[in-house]
């Protein structure tokens, strides 16, 4: 366990030695946070920003910050890996993991009923599916958080050159 935490810590710390990665993290954090708040405003008829902000509870805001932070951290680390690979002439394999983590971030809207209904409508999942996910939404968010942490760990392994294929 200590080795896993060390790998994770050093992998996360490495990109943040340069200020441009700190800036990337902060910008992407605010973009993700804004998107998590604004998507339901844009997709639910009659919803306003004031209403949406009023609907959220403290737990919802904590989830927004957590999911925005994990998504931003993952993107920052992936950009760092891609730039390092480009410097040494390698080809990055970040596409599949990046898409998976991006999907997990989007699926993180499962904690918000007004976010979930329009998202499920796009995929053709009915009202029963929305009710099921809303009933167990915090289990979904826990699973999504776990997937994001795994993606971050695998990226940290790449940064530490522990694994070249993950």
Secondary structure as GFF3:
##gff-version 3
##sequence-region A 1 166
A	DSSP	alpha_helix	2	15	.	.	.	ID=ss1
A	DSSP	alpha_helix	19	43	.	.	.	ID=ss2
A	DSSP	alpha_helix	49	55	.	.	.	ID=ss3
A	DSSP	alpha_helix	58	88	.	.	.	ID=ss4
A	DSSP	alpha_helix	94	107	.	.	.	ID=ss5
A	DSSP	three_ten_helix	108	111	.	.	.	ID=ss6
A	DSSP	alpha_helix	113	123	.	.	.	ID=ss7
A	DSSP	alpha_helix	127	135	.	.	.	ID=ss8
A	DSSP	alpha_helix	137	159	.	.	.	ID=ss9
###
